[in-house]
Amino acid sequence: MELKKLFKIWEKNALLTISESMSYKLGFFIQCLSLFICVLIIPLVSVVIYSVSSGIPGWSIYEFVLFQGTLSLAIGLWHAFFAGVLGWTIDNIKEGTFDKILLRPFNSLIYLITVSFDLEGLAEVLAGMCIVGFALIKLNLFNWLLIPYMLIILLALLFELSLTIIASSFAFLFIKTWRLFELISVVQRFAKYPADIYSFGIRFVITFLIPAAIASYYPVSILLGRLPLITATWLALPVLAFFVISLVLWHFAIRKYTSAGG
């Protein structure tokens, strides 16, 4: 029953977000078009790089385009459904109004997730899907491995949510917290290139400690048949561990909250 209520909250917030966006149709259209074009430009840059050099060792041009499209898709999904958690947390802490969230008859973190839908993120999702679709056609990769590929992208989404929860937790502990978006950006940068170009130490970190590579390298590598399917199973372990750590940190940090009246 509570899950049903939370879904209704998410649905109403999503409809409200869409309604607000449609109030300024031209501005919203320009913003979404800009995001869409910016994401599409990324593989075009790769085409230029591959035309003047050998590109990324071990990756053909369309394999790397698939890699970039996968990352864009994962980050777009995060932007659309979870990125707003950090913004909501920072704003309410700054205004001293986080009490209102704590007083609601729902878990505060789950409530923040239900009100964090961002319609503009769907423009990134659409662009990512276009890039991935283009690469799949060029590589002729329409096979059953698309199923574990999509499941690993869901794991990537859980990792991105965990990263957002950790950044949001820091908002209770530090000042100038808008810089926390940079923390997420720095981690995401490690996923912009295949893990096999990094040293063993960095590969270990972005696979097991801060599993950023789950957002691009691993789903694509499994889809290309470079890694055994069993890899998809053990990849869930570091992501789930990271998620648990984020929840522990959230519950620790939220106890440090002091409202404007406290």
Short mmCIF file of the C-alpha atoms (twelve columns), coordinates in Angstrom:
data_MODEL
# 
_entry.id   MODEL 
# 
loop_
_atom_site.group_PDB 
_atom_site.id 
_atom_site.type_symbol 
_atom_site.label_atom_id 
_atom_site.label_alt_id 
_atom_site.label_comp_id 
_atom_site.label_asym_id 
_atom_site.label_seq_id 
_atom_site.Cartn_x 
_atom_site.Cartn_y 
_atom_site.Cartn_z 
_atom_site.pdbx_PDB_model_num 
ATOM 1   C CA . MET A 1   0.000  0.000   0.000   1 
ATOM 2   C CA . GLU A 2   2.817  2.407   0.896   1 
ATOM 3   C CA . LEU A 3   4.567  1.584   -2.381  1 
ATOM 4   C CA . LYS A 4   1.358  2.418   -4.234  1 
ATOM 5   C CA . LYS A 5   1.137  5.784   -2.438  1 
ATOM 6   C CA . LEU A 6   4.751  6.568   -3.244  1 
ATOM 7   C CA . PHE A 7   4.153  5.756   -6.898  1 
ATOM 8   C CA . LYS A 8   1.187  8.137   -6.908  1 
ATOM 9   C CA . ILE A 9   3.407  10.861  -5.409  1 
ATOM 10  C CA . TRP A 10  5.991  10.231  -8.126  1 
ATOM 11  C CA . GLU A 11  3.301  10.270  -10.808 1 
ATOM 12  C CA . LYS A 12  1.776  13.536  -9.580  1 
ATOM 13  C CA . ASN A 13  5.193  15.169  -9.292  1 
ATOM 14  C CA . ALA A 14  6.139  13.979  -12.791 1 
ATOM 15  C CA . LEU A 15  2.916  15.410  -14.205 1 
ATOM 16  C CA . LEU A 16  3.533  18.676  -12.331 1 
ATOM 17  C CA . THR A 17  7.082  18.833  -13.700 1 
ATOM 18  C CA . ILE A 18  5.786  18.270  -17.229 1 
ATOM 19  C CA . SER A 19  3.104  20.933  -16.731 1 
ATOM 20  C CA . GLU A 20  5.641  23.471  -15.465 1 
ATOM 21  C CA . SER A 21  7.978  22.714  -18.367 1 
ATOM 22  C CA . MET A 22  5.171  23.171  -20.875 1 
ATOM 23  C CA . SER A 23  4.438  26.623  -19.432 1 
ATOM 24  C CA . TYR A 24  7.533  27.847  -21.256 1 
ATOM 25  C CA . LYS A 25  7.431  25.585  -24.285 1 
ATOM 26  C CA . LEU A 26  10.043 27.401  -26.353 1 
ATOM 27  C CA . GLY A 27  12.579 27.596  -23.528 1 
ATOM 28  C CA . PHE A 28  11.997 23.958  -22.620 1 
ATOM 29  C CA . PHE A 29  12.314 22.865  -26.256 1 
ATOM 30  C CA . ILE A 30  15.574 24.802  -26.684 1 
ATOM 31  C CA . GLN A 31  17.002 23.340  -23.472 1 
ATOM 32  C CA . CYS A 32  16.114 19.767  -24.429 1 
ATOM 33  C CA . LEU A 33  17.372 20.267  -27.982 1 
ATOM 34  C CA . SER A 34  20.657 21.631  -26.616 1 
ATOM 35  C CA . LEU A 35  21.095 18.606  -24.349 1 
ATOM 36  C CA . PHE A 36  20.193 16.253  -27.189 1 
ATOM 37  C CA . ILE A 37  22.689 17.860  -29.579 1 
ATOM 38  C CA . CYS A 38  25.449 18.024  -26.946 1 
ATOM 39  C CA . VAL A 39  25.134 14.289  -26.321 1 
ATOM 40  C CA . LEU A 40  25.097 13.515  -30.051 1 
ATOM 41  C CA . ILE A 41  28.254 15.578  -30.572 1 
ATOM 42  C CA . ILE A 42  30.257 13.245  -28.308 1 
ATOM 43  C CA . PRO A 43  30.479 10.337  -30.800 1 
ATOM 44  C CA . LEU A 44  31.096 12.806  -33.635 1 
ATOM 45  C CA . VAL A 45  34.239 13.913  -31.837 1 
ATOM 46  C CA . SER A 46  35.253 10.255  -31.653 1 
ATOM 47  C CA . VAL A 47  34.801 9.932   -35.414 1 
ATOM 48  C CA . VAL A 48  37.219 12.826  -35.865 1 
ATOM 49  C CA . ILE A 49  39.708 11.267  -33.436 1 
ATOM 50  C CA . TYR A 50  39.583 7.906   -35.236 1 
ATOM 51  C CA . SER A 51  39.994 9.625   -38.594 1 
ATOM 52  C CA . VAL A 52  43.319 11.172  -37.602 1 
ATOM 53  C CA . SER A 53  44.654 8.470   -35.271 1 
ATOM 54  C CA . SER A 54  44.286 4.809   -34.339 1 
ATOM 55  C CA . GLY A 55  41.821 5.790   -31.617 1 
ATOM 56  C CA . ILE A 56  41.359 3.805   -28.400 1 
ATOM 57  C CA . PRO A 57  43.548 0.651   -28.463 1 
ATOM 58  C CA . GLY A 58  41.442 -2.484  -28.849 1 
ATOM 59  C CA . TRP A 59  38.263 -0.590  -29.715 1 
ATOM 60  C CA . SER A 60  36.977 -0.032  -33.234 1 
ATOM 61  C CA . ILE A 61  35.226 3.231   -33.966 1 
ATOM 62  C CA . TYR A 62  31.700 1.788   -33.740 1 
ATOM 63  C CA . GLU A 63  32.530 -0.190  -30.605 1 
ATOM 64  C CA . PHE A 64  33.668 3.039   -28.981 1 
ATOM 65  C CA . VAL A 65  30.550 4.831   -30.232 1 
ATOM 66  C CA . LEU A 66  28.510 2.075   -28.566 1 
ATOM 67  C CA . PHE A 67  30.555 2.617   -25.411 1 
ATOM 68  C CA . GLN A 68  29.836 6.350   -25.411 1 
ATOM 69  C CA . GLY A 69  26.163 5.875   -26.190 1 
ATOM 70  C CA . THR A 70  25.829 3.434   -23.294 1 
ATOM 71  C CA . LEU A 71  27.376 5.924   -20.885 1 
ATOM 72  C CA . SER A 72  25.117 8.705   -22.192 1 
ATOM 73  C CA . LEU A 73  22.091 6.459   -21.722 1 
ATOM 74  C CA . ALA A 74  23.051 5.564   -18.141 1 
ATOM 75  C CA . ILE A 75  23.775 9.173   -17.160 1 
ATOM 76  C CA . GLY A 76  20.592 10.346  -18.894 1 
ATOM 77  C CA . LEU A 77  18.510 7.902   -16.842 1 
ATOM 78  C CA . TRP A 78  20.244 9.140   -13.689 1 
ATOM 79  C CA . HIS A 79  19.575 12.755  -14.669 1 
ATOM 80  C CA . ALA A 80  15.904 12.049  -15.321 1 
ATOM 81  C CA . PHE A 81  15.119 10.047  -12.176 1 
ATOM 82  C CA . PHE A 82  17.721 10.538  -9.446  1 
ATOM 83  C CA . ALA A 83  19.945 13.604  -9.941  1 
ATOM 84  C CA . GLY A 84  17.335 15.860  -8.357  1 
ATOM 85  C CA . VAL A 85  17.765 14.144  -4.976  1 
ATOM 86  C CA . LEU A 86  20.947 16.134  -4.372  1 
ATOM 87  C CA . GLY A 87  19.379 19.443  -5.416  1 
ATOM 88  C CA . TRP A 88  16.318 18.897  -3.233  1 
ATOM 89  C CA . THR A 89  18.499 17.961  -0.257  1 
ATOM 90  C CA . ILE A 90  20.784 20.976  -0.600  1 
ATOM 91  C CA . ASP A 91  17.906 23.430  -1.049  1 
ATOM 92  C CA . ASN A 92  15.976 22.158  1.968   1 
ATOM 93  C CA . ILE A 93  19.040 22.092  4.203   1 
ATOM 94  C CA . LYS A 94  19.994 25.608  3.128   1 
ATOM 95  C CA . GLU A 95  16.486 26.923  3.833   1 
ATOM 96  C CA . GLY A 96  16.190 24.947  7.061   1 
ATOM 97  C CA . THR A 97  13.062 23.235  5.806   1 
ATOM 98  C CA . PHE A 98  14.244 19.640  5.741   1 
ATOM 99  C CA . ASP A 99  12.042 19.134  8.799   1 
ATOM 100 C CA . LYS A 100 9.023  19.089  6.504   1 
ATOM 101 C CA . ILE A 101 10.456 16.095  4.686   1 
ATOM 102 C CA . LEU A 102 11.312 14.324  7.943   1 
ATOM 103 C CA . LEU A 103 7.755  14.825  9.199   1 
ATOM 104 C CA . ARG A 104 6.172  13.168  6.180   1 
ATOM 105 C CA . PRO A 105 4.816  9.640   6.735   1 
ATOM 106 C CA . PHE A 106 7.431  8.172   4.365   1 
ATOM 107 C CA . ASN A 107 11.110 7.422   4.458   1 
ATOM 108 C CA . SER A 108 12.829 10.749  3.711   1 
ATOM 109 C CA . LEU A 109 15.176 9.331   1.082   1 
ATOM 110 C CA . ILE A 110 12.428 7.482   -0.758  1 
ATOM 111 C CA . TYR A 111 10.293 10.612  -0.696  1 
ATOM 112 C CA . LEU A 112 13.133 12.666  -2.211  1 
ATOM 113 C CA . ILE A 113 13.446 10.111  -5.005  1 
ATOM 114 C CA . THR A 114 9.719  10.358  -5.765  1 
ATOM 115 C CA . VAL A 115 9.905  14.152  -6.232  1 
ATOM 116 C CA . SER A 116 13.174 14.248  -8.215  1 
ATOM 117 C CA . PHE A 117 11.936 13.530  -11.731 1 
ATOM 118 C CA . ASP A 118 13.555 15.835  -14.302 1 
ATOM 119 C CA . LEU A 119 11.944 15.858  -17.734 1 
ATOM 120 C CA . GLU A 120 15.037 17.327  -19.397 1 
ATOM 121 C CA . GLY A 121 16.981 14.173  -18.581 1 
ATOM 122 C CA . LEU A 122 14.821 12.288  -21.083 1 
ATOM 123 C CA . ALA A 123 16.488 14.287  -23.863 1 
ATOM 124 C CA . GLU A 124 19.803 12.708  -22.840 1 
ATOM 125 C CA . VAL A 125 18.148 9.299   -22.663 1 
ATOM 126 C CA . LEU A 126 16.780 9.710   -26.183 1 
ATOM 127 C CA . ALA A 127 20.154 10.827  -27.521 1 
ATOM 128 C CA . GLY A 128 21.872 7.901   -25.806 1 
ATOM 129 C CA . MET A 129 19.349 5.482   -27.301 1 
ATOM 130 C CA . CYS A 130 19.948 6.943   -30.774 1 
ATOM 131 C CA . ILE A 131 23.714 6.518   -30.428 1 
ATOM 132 C CA . VAL A 132 23.398 2.977   -29.084 1 
ATOM 133 C CA . GLY A 133 20.908 2.039   -31.815 1 
ATOM 134 C CA . PHE A 134 23.191 3.414   -34.514 1 
ATOM 135 C CA . ALA A 135 26.180 1.477   -33.158 1 
ATOM 136 C CA . LEU A 136 24.162 -1.738  -32.811 1 
ATOM 137 C CA . ILE A 137 23.127 -1.507  -36.455 1 
ATOM 138 C CA . LYS A 138 26.704 -0.930  -37.597 1 
ATOM 139 C CA . LEU A 139 28.030 -3.790  -35.447 1 
ATOM 140 C CA . ASN A 140 25.036 -6.071  -36.090 1 
ATOM 141 C CA . LEU A 141 24.697 -6.816  -32.389 1 
ATOM 142 C CA . PHE A 142 20.976 -7.500  -32.130 1 
ATOM 143 C CA . ASN A 143 21.144 -10.710 -30.114 1 
ATOM 144 C CA . TRP A 144 20.145 -12.132 -26.734 1 
ATOM 145 C CA . LEU A 145 23.149 -10.497 -25.037 1 
ATOM 146 C CA . LEU A 146 21.122 -7.284  -25.122 1 
ATOM 147 C CA . ILE A 147 19.236 -8.663  -22.101 1 
ATOM 148 C CA . PRO A 148 22.244 -8.811  -19.706 1 
ATOM 149 C CA . TYR A 149 23.430 -5.553  -21.295 1 
ATOM 150 C CA . MET A 150 20.223 -3.793  -20.208 1 
ATOM 151 C CA . LEU A 151 20.299 -5.451  -16.778 1 
ATOM 152 C CA . ILE A 152 23.816 -4.140  -16.187 1 
ATOM 153 C CA . ILE A 153 22.654 -0.655  -17.168 1 
ATOM 154 C CA . LEU A 154 20.077 -0.981  -14.380 1 
ATOM 155 C CA . LEU A 155 22.970 -1.820  -12.040 1 
ATOM 156 C CA . ALA A 156 24.707 1.290   -13.339 1 
ATOM 157 C CA . LEU A 157 21.610 3.295   -12.459 1 
ATOM 158 C CA . LEU A 158 21.720 1.881   -8.920  1 
ATOM 159 C CA . PHE A 159 25.375 2.900   -8.687  1 
ATOM 160 C CA . GLU A 160 24.550 6.439   -9.850  1 
ATOM 161 C CA . LEU A 161 21.767 6.610   -7.249  1 
ATOM 162 C CA . SER A 162 24.204 5.435   -4.561  1 
ATOM 163 C CA . LEU A 163 26.689 8.112   -5.614  1 
ATOM 164 C CA . THR A 164 23.932 10.724  -5.389  1 
ATOM 165 C CA . ILE A 165 22.934 9.516   -1.923  1 
ATOM 166 C CA . ILE A 166 26.544 9.803   -0.734  1 
ATOM 167 C CA . ALA A 167 26.848 13.328  -2.137  1 
ATOM 168 C CA . SER A 168 23.497 14.227  -0.551  1 
ATOM 169 C CA . SER A 169 24.724 12.864  2.778   1 
ATOM 170 C CA . PHE A 170 27.729 15.170  2.623   1 
ATOM 171 C CA . ALA A 171 25.303 18.088  2.295   1 
ATOM 172 C CA . PHE A 172 24.408 17.575  5.965   1 
ATOM 173 C CA . LEU A 173 28.059 17.697  6.994   1 
ATOM 174 C CA . PHE A 174 29.706 20.423  4.916   1 
ATOM 175 C CA . ILE A 175 29.077 23.953  3.673   1 
ATOM 176 C CA . LYS A 176 29.160 25.192  0.043   1 
ATOM 177 C CA . THR A 177 27.441 21.962  -0.868  1 
ATOM 178 C CA . TRP A 178 26.623 22.828  -4.496  1 
ATOM 179 C CA . ARG A 179 30.208 21.718  -5.135  1 
ATOM 180 C CA . LEU A 180 28.985 18.190  -4.420  1 
ATOM 181 C CA . PHE A 181 27.726 17.948  -7.996  1 
ATOM 182 C CA . GLU A 182 31.395 18.147  -8.987  1 
ATOM 183 C CA . LEU A 183 32.078 15.079  -6.845  1 
ATOM 184 C CA . ILE A 184 29.610 13.097  -8.935  1 
ATOM 185 C CA . SER A 185 31.069 14.546  -12.142 1 
ATOM 186 C CA . VAL A 186 34.625 13.547  -11.172 1 
ATOM 187 C CA . VAL A 187 33.591 9.934   -10.538 1 
ATOM 188 C CA . GLN A 188 31.636 9.808   -13.802 1 
ATOM 189 C CA . ARG A 189 34.718 10.936  -15.725 1 
ATOM 190 C CA . PHE A 190 36.411 7.607   -14.990 1 
ATOM 191 C CA . ALA A 191 33.608 5.885   -16.914 1 
ATOM 192 C CA . LYS A 192 34.238 7.955   -20.061 1 
ATOM 193 C CA . TYR A 193 37.038 5.680   -21.209 1 
ATOM 194 C CA . PRO A 194 37.309 1.866   -21.318 1 
ATOM 195 C CA . ALA A 195 38.650 0.428   -18.071 1 
ATOM 196 C CA . ASP A 196 41.309 -1.562  -19.927 1 
ATOM 197 C CA . ILE A 197 43.280 1.626   -20.726 1 
ATOM 198 C CA . TYR A 198 43.839 2.264   -17.011 1 
ATOM 199 C CA . SER A 199 46.422 0.685   -14.732 1 
ATOM 200 C CA . PHE A 200 45.489 -2.350  -12.653 1 
ATOM 201 C CA . GLY A 201 45.083 -0.220  -9.537  1 
ATOM 202 C CA . ILE A 202 42.612 2.178   -11.134 1 
ATOM 203 C CA . ARG A 203 40.704 -0.699  -12.752 1 
ATOM 204 C CA . PHE A 204 40.370 -2.316  -9.334  1 
ATOM 205 C CA . VAL A 205 39.037 0.906   -7.793  1 
ATOM 206 C CA . ILE A 206 36.477 1.638   -10.518 1 
ATOM 207 C CA . THR A 207 35.306 -1.980  -10.526 1 
ATOM 208 C CA . PHE A 208 35.197 -2.988  -6.856  1 
ATOM 209 C CA . LEU A 209 35.492 0.104   -4.635  1 
ATOM 210 C CA . ILE A 210 33.737 2.840   -6.601  1 
ATOM 211 C CA . PRO A 211 32.274 0.788   -9.483  1 
ATOM 212 C CA . ALA A 212 32.025 3.603   -12.029 1 
ATOM 213 C CA . ALA A 213 32.971 1.253   -14.890 1 
ATOM 214 C CA . ILE A 214 29.578 -0.439  -14.496 1 
ATOM 215 C CA . ALA A 215 28.039 2.491   -16.392 1 
ATOM 216 C CA . SER A 216 29.831 1.828   -19.671 1 
ATOM 217 C CA . TYR A 217 32.752 -0.591  -19.885 1 
ATOM 218 C CA . TYR A 218 31.161 -3.731  -18.472 1 
ATOM 219 C CA . PRO A 219 27.763 -3.688  -20.222 1 
ATOM 220 C CA . VAL A 220 29.453 -3.017  -23.569 1 
ATOM 221 C CA . SER A 221 32.191 -5.608  -23.017 1 
ATOM 222 C CA . ILE A 222 29.604 -8.290  -22.257 1 
ATOM 223 C CA . LEU A 223 27.503 -7.276  -25.271 1 
ATOM 224 C CA . LEU A 224 30.596 -7.514  -27.478 1 
ATOM 225 C CA . GLY A 225 31.369 -10.974 -26.070 1 
ATOM 226 C CA . ARG A 226 34.664 -9.881  -24.524 1 
ATOM 227 C CA . LEU A 227 33.702 -10.971 -21.027 1 
ATOM 228 C CA . PRO A 228 31.923 -14.155 -19.896 1 
ATOM 229 C CA . LEU A 229 28.277 -13.783 -18.946 1 
ATOM 230 C CA . ILE A 230 29.028 -14.831 -15.357 1 
ATOM 231 C CA . THR A 231 30.717 -11.435 -15.026 1 
ATOM 232 C CA . ALA A 232 27.268 -9.851  -14.982 1 
ATOM 233 C CA . THR A 233 26.514 -11.785 -11.801 1 
ATOM 234 C CA . TRP A 234 29.529 -10.799 -9.737  1 
ATOM 235 C CA . LEU A 235 29.323 -7.206  -10.973 1 
ATOM 236 C CA . ALA A 236 26.208 -6.851  -8.832  1 
ATOM 237 C CA . LEU A 237 28.193 -7.441  -5.628  1 
ATOM 238 C CA . PRO A 238 30.302 -4.242  -5.545  1 
ATOM 239 C CA . VAL A 239 27.311 -2.177  -6.713  1 
ATOM 240 C CA . LEU A 240 25.071 -3.572  -3.971  1 
ATOM 241 C CA . ALA A 241 27.840 -3.060  -1.403  1 
ATOM 242 C CA . PHE A 242 28.258 0.547   -2.562  1 
ATOM 243 C CA . PHE A 243 24.501 1.052   -2.271  1 
ATOM 244 C CA . VAL A 244 24.459 -0.301  1.300   1 
ATOM 245 C CA . ILE A 245 27.349 2.004   2.229   1 
ATOM 246 C CA . SER A 246 25.444 4.980   0.791   1 
ATOM 247 C CA . LEU A 247 22.385 4.141   2.912   1 
ATOM 248 C CA . VAL A 248 24.498 3.795   6.067   1 
ATOM 249 C CA . LEU A 249 26.137 7.157   5.375   1 
ATOM 250 C CA . TRP A 250 22.732 8.759   4.709   1 
ATOM 251 C CA . HIS A 251 21.309 7.562   8.031   1 
ATOM 252 C CA . PHE A 252 24.439 8.722   9.850   1 
ATOM 253 C CA . ALA A 253 24.454 12.158  8.189   1 
ATOM 254 C CA . ILE A 254 20.755 12.858  8.585   1 
ATOM 255 C CA . ARG A 255 21.190 12.702  12.366  1 
ATOM 256 C CA . LYS A 256 23.511 15.709  12.050  1 
ATOM 257 C CA . TYR A 257 20.750 17.849  10.536  1 
ATOM 258 C CA . THR A 258 19.848 20.977  12.495  1 
ATOM 259 C CA . SER A 259 16.882 22.986  11.257  1 
ATOM 260 C CA . ALA A 260 16.714 26.765  11.111  1 
ATOM 261 C CA . GLY A 261 14.892 26.683  14.423  1 
ATOM 262 C CA . GLY A 262 17.348 24.287  16.081  1 
# 
